[in-house]
């Protein structure tokens, strides 16, 4: 069981968050790498948006993991 989370943030928000931590690269490098809405074609990613606060993000991840656990248990019956 695993969960893949995609932080669906604007480039500006990504840079703002990146600037709050120690960093080895900056905005110029990030701009070269950036791909808007770069969702995986093979993973079932759960989107996290900038409108969600920390508590909402934790609750979503917990809920999604719990739902996957219940689905796996049901399939085992």
N, C-alpha and C positions, 0 to 999 in steps of 0.2 A: 504494500500500500504506500503510495506517495502522492503528494500534491505539488503541482507546479503553479507558482504564483507569478503573475506578470504585473509589474508596476506600470500602469498605463498613465504616464505623466507627460506633460509638455516638456520640451527641451529646456525651457527657462526654469521650470520647477526642478528638473533633474539637476541642472547646474546649481541652483540655489541650495538644494540638499547636499550636493557634492561638496560645496564650499563650507559646510559645517564640520567637516572632518579633515584629518590629515590626508593629503593627496599627493600623488606622484605625477599627476597629469592635470591639465586644466581645460578650460572651455574650448580653446582652439583644437586640441586633440579630440575632445568629445564631439565637436561639430563634424569632424571628419568621419567619426564612427557612427554617428546618429542615424537611426532609421525609425521614422514615425510608425507607430502601430506595428512593430516588428514581432507579431505573434508567431509562435511555432506552428508549422503545418502538421506536426506529428504528436504534439503534447496537448492535453486538455488543460489549458491554462485558465486559471481563475484570475480575473482582472481586479486589481486594486487601483482606485482612482485618488486624485488629490483631494476630492471632497470628503474622503473617509478619514476620520480621526483614528488615533492609535487603538482605542478601545474597539471601534468598529472593525478595524483590520484584524485584530486578534480574534474577535468573535466570529468573523467570517471564516478565517482559517480553521478555527476550532470546529465550527459547524460543518464545514466542508470535509474535514478529516473524519469527523464522527459519522457523517452520511456515508462516506466511502467504507468505513469500518462496518456499518450496518449492512450495506449492500454485499460486502464480501461474506459476512456471516450468513446472510440469506441465501447466497449462491452455494454455500457449503452444505445446505440442508438437503 
